[in-house]
Amino acid sequence: MKRLFLVLILSFFSTQGFTTSCPDGGEPTKSISADESHFVYNCGSSNSEQTSSSTANNSVKPITFSNIKSRVQDIPGVAWQNTQNLINSNNTVSGSLVQLEILKGPNTKLYFEGNEAAFTAGIKLWKNFKQPKKYLALFYSFEDKSWAISKYNKPRLIEAPCTPSECTGANSGIMDYSDQGVGVFGINSSDAWDNYRYGPIQIHEYTHAVQMSPWIGKDHPGNEQQKISPCWLIEGQAHFAGISASFSSFKEYKETRNQQIKSHRVEGFTTFSADKILGYYNNDIPIQCLKSPNYKLGYTLGFMTVEVLSAIGGIESSMKIYDLAGAGQSFDQAFNNVYGISWNDARPILAEVVALLHKNL
């Protein structure tokens, strides 16, 4: 699902309308974010070995960069819960925010009929941010590639989710000189077993179109995004959005999360120590990372990095980076403005926490 183009936008807002519970069945604690721009809902610690007083203290304190190392076991639940709170708030939206068109090849047999609902969920998830005016989603098998080209005459894009013998991947973004998003989805019956194909992949790919939306009006929105974004954020943000928004059950989220993190293996990257992950961050340079074998680590280490950031500031916090970048800030400036800590100081903390999360799989 490697992108030809990408980037994202957003602004903070109050995540009211909480209706779901924490993974342990308890009620979350509502607090105000550090910049007082939105509410954050935090669940108590899931570590059964902690004392009751420690759990009580954690339940009233939001996760921050200062205490994140002591809250590692809370991260998946808090991050997922924050996404669910946002979804519950945004579900009050009525009407369509984006013109959605879904086309299927004449010989293509879908194994999932909920594509429209999945894309609609993605559109509502990002309702506060600039989005494409229209989004075209093409679903086709290898046999229907020529049909797909007849519907959208960009052969390179149509070929993107395909190998010489099958179409099985996906690709999405904003077209050059356009305000339209396009997503291409290869359909192969051998993928029907994978629950990631039943909602998460649709939201993932639509998120890539939203990522580019701050640069709508520029000739090449994707190129503008690639100039500022490390690849861990490109794929990690979309992957976390797809999975955390698709499952209203924490159990299902955790199962799919773990399965995805264990997938996308990269030859030569078999240990996940803090030092190794820090090296990955340091070498994940915008544009250059697009052709690196480590690009696939965006689906694993990138996912966990964004999960940590979402536990700290909600799913929108990583999107705010792109919002500010679209306004002219560098990645380092935007990260600092969003999280109140420099990327240089944050990355060793994130590397250590992600290493612990990986160890706990």
N, C-alpha and C positions, 0 to 999 in steps of 0.2 A: 504493500500500500504506500509505496514511496511516492511522495508528492512531486509534481512538476512546479507547484506553486503553493503558497500558504501564508497565514498570519491571522491574528485575532484582535478583537476590540472589546471594551466594556467599561462600565462604570459601576461603582458600588451602589447597593440599595438595600433597604430593610427587608430581611427574609422573615416576614411575618407569616401567619397562617400555619403554624406548626400543628401537625396532627398525628405524627408517627412517634414511636417510642425508640429508646436506645436498644442496641443489640442485646443487652442483658435484661430487657423488659422494663427498665426504669425510665423515669422521665428526664429529659435533658435540662440543663441549666442554661437560661438565656442570659447572655452578657453582651456588652457593647464592644465592638472591635477597637483596637488600639487607636485608630484614627477617627473613631466616633462616627463612622460613615455607614455602618450597617450592624445588624445583630448577628451574633454567633451563638449557635446552640452546641454545647459540649456535653458528652456523656461521661459518666464516671469511669474510673479505671476498671479494666476487665481482669486485672491481675488478682487472682484469688488469694495470693500469699500476702497481699498488703493488709495492713491493719485497717480497722474500720475508720479510725481518725484520718489515716492517710487517704483512703478512698473519698472521704467526705471533703477533705481539702482539695483533692483533684477535681471533684465534681463542680466546685465553685470557681475554679481557676481555668480560664481559657488556655489552650495550648499556645505557646509562644516559642520563639527561638531560644529563650532563656531556660525554659523548662522541658523542652522537647525530648531531651535524652532520658528523662525520667518518666516520659509518657508514651514510650514506643508502643506498648501494647494497646494503647487507646487509639492510635492513629487511624487504622482502617475503619473502625466504627465511627469515629468522629467525622472523618472525611466523607464517608458514605452518607451519614446522617445530614451533614450540612447540604449535600446535593439534594437529598430528599426534601429538606425544608424549602429549598429554593424552588423545586418542582411544585410542591404544594402551593406555594405563593403564586407562582406563575400560571398555575392551572386556572386561575380566575380570568385569564385572557379569553376574550371571545372574538370570533372572526379570524381570518387568515392574515398573518403578518407578511407572508411571502407567497407569491404565486408558485404553486407546486405542480409540476407535471411529471408523471411517472409512465414510462413506456417499456413494454416487454417485447422481446423478439418473437416472431411468429412461430418459431420452432422451440422456443425456450420454455422449459417447465420449471416453474418456481416451486421451491419447497417451503417457502415462507410467504404467507399472504398478508402479513401485517406491515408492509413497507410504508404505506401512507401514514399509518398511526405512528410508526417509529420516526419518520421525518418530521411529522407534526410535533412530536415530543421534543425533538432537537430544536425546532424553530421556537417553541415556547421556552425551552431552557435558556436560550440566548435572547429573550424578548427585549431586554433593555439595551441591546447593542445593535450597531449597524449591521444589517444583513443584506444579502443579495436581493434585488428586486424580484428575481425569479430564480427558481432552482429546477433544473432538468435532471432527472435520474433515469439512466438507461440500464436495463437489465437484459443481458444476452448471453447465450451459450457460444461456444466456439463456432458452431454452425451458423450463427446469426451475426457474425462480425460485419459482413457486408451490409446487412440491414442496419446495423448501428451507425455505420458510416453514412448511409443514406439519410439517417435522421439527424446526424451531427457530423458534418464533413471535416473532422479533424482526425485523420488516420492514426497519428502518433498517440493521441489520447485514447482512442478506441482500442489500440493495441496494448495500452499500459497494463490492464489487468490480465493479460493473456500470455501464455507460453506458446511454443510452436505447436502444441497439441491440445491445449485446453484453456478456457478462461475461468479463472478462479479467484483473482484478487479484486482490488477496487482502487479507485483514484478519484480525487475531487479537488475543486478549487474555483477561482474566479477567472473567467477567460480574459485574455488581453483585450484592451480597448472596450471593456464591457462592464456592466453591472449585473451580469447573469452568472450564477453558479451552475456548474455541471458536474455530475457524479456518474462514473461508469462502474458497473458492478458485473463481474464475470460470474456466471452461474454454472455450477457443475454438481451433479447429483452426489458426488462423493463428499461434498462439504455439508450435507444435510445433518450429520450427526452433531455438528458443532453449535452449541447454543450461542456462541459469539455472533453467529450469522443471523440471529433472530432478534434484531433490535440494536445491539451494540455497534455493529459495523455501520449501520445506517447513520446513527448519531455521530459516530466517529468521523465518517466522511463528510457529513454536513458541517461538522465543526470546522473542518479544514477550510470550507468555503467562508465561514464566518471569520476565521483567522485572517483571511485576506481582505476582508471588507473595509478596514480602515484606509486601504489604498485604492478603493474604487474611485475612479476619476483619473488615476494615473494610467499611463499606457500599459504598464506591466505590473499589476498588483503583486503577483507571485515573486517577481524579482526583488521588489521593494521589501517584501517580508524576509526573503532569504538573506538579505544583506545584514539583518540585525539579529536573527533568531538562531540560537543553538538548536541542534536537532533533538536533544532530549526534551525540549519544550514543544517542538513541532508535533512529534508523535506522542509524547507522554501526556500532553494536555488533552489531545483528541481521544486517546485511548482511555484515560481516566473518565472523561465525560461520557463516552459511549457505555462503559460498564457501570459506572455509579448511577447513571440516569436510567438505565434499562431495568434494574432489578429493585423492586420495592421490598424485597426480602434481603436482609443482611446476609443470611446464609447463602443465598444464590449469588449475591455479589462476591462474597469471600471465595466461594468455590471457583467462579469464573476468573476472578482476580488471580488466584493462585495458579490456575491452569495456564493463564496467559503469561504470567511472569516466568513460569518454568519452560515456556516455549520460546521461540525466536532465539535460539542459541547461536552464539558467534564463536567460530573457531579461534582458539587462542585466548578466549576470555572465559576461563573456567572457574576462577576464584573471584569471590566478591567481597574482598576485604575493603576497609575504609580507604586505604591507600590506593588500591586498584580503582575504586570508584572515583576517587578524587582525580586520579590521572585521566579517567574518562571525561570528567567535566572539563579539565584543563585542555584536553585535545579536541573537544567538541566545538570546533570553530565554525561560525556561520559560513555558508556556501561550501567550504571545504568538506564539512561533515556529510554533505548530501551524497558524496561518492565513496565514503568510508565504509568498510565492512561493519564498523561499529554502529552504523545508522540503525540497525535493527534493535540495538539496545535501548532505543527510544521507547519501544513497546514494553520494556521490562524495567530497566533502571530509570528511564524517563517517566514511566508510569508511577513508580514508587516515589520519585522526587516530587511529582505534581500531587500525589496523594498526601505527602507530608505538607506541602505548601497549602493544600486545601484544608487540611486539619487545622492549620494555623489561621488562615484567612478566608476559607470557603472556596468553592470552585471558581468564583469570579476573580479571585485575587491574581491568579496567573494570567487571566485574560486582561487585567488592567495593565499588565506589562505591554501588551500589544496596543492597547488604547493610547498609552503614552508614547510608544514608539511611532505610531501613526501621526502623532502630533509633533514629532521631531526629536524625541529623546533617544539616546542610545540605550542598549539593553541594560548596561550597568546603571545608568541614571534611573531608568524606569524601575528596575528591581529594587533599588534603594528607596525610591519614593513609595513603592507599594508596601514593602515589608519593614522599612525602617532600619535596615541593615545592608551593608554593601554585599555584592555578590562575592567579592573576595573573602569576606569574613563568613559569609553564609555557607559557602560550598564545603569547607571541611566539616562543618556541623551536619550538613545534609548527607555527606558521604558516610559519616559515622552512623547516622540514624538509618539510612537506606541499607547499609551493611547489616545492621541488626534486624531490620524488617526481612531481609532476604534470608537471614539465618533462621528466622522464626517460621518460615514457610512450612 
